[in-house]
Amino acid sequence: MHFLAPVPILRSFSEQQAKSFYIDFLEFDLDWEHRLGQNAPLYAQISKGNCIIHLSEHYGDASPGTTLRVEIENLTQYQNLLSAKQFKHARPGINEMPWGLEMPISDPFGNKLIFTQTS
């Protein structure tokens, strides 16, 4: 039996805000999006490297307030890229922790991503 990495589902309430934050600001790729009908909620997959996240506007798929730890190489470079954008709603900084570097950032829906570099 071989397990693969889990794919977290994060709750979203606005397609426009989700795309602004995850695609424009954090520079994730939009892999695909799905709706059951014309006015149905959005369910989408985004990714950056090996990190895959699903975003859902469906009521029962996820609870807002979820926290994800995302391991990244060269966190300082990524933080510099994000800072240079002067994004209106987030200016993440890096914290030194005993286990490495962390850059926490909250999305518009109350979910928190903690980008980490351990080596």
Summary of the structure (lengths in Angstrom):
residues: 119
radius of gyration: 14.8
end to end distance: 29.7
largest distance: 49.0
contacts: 300
relative contact order: 0.22
helix: 18%
strand: 35%
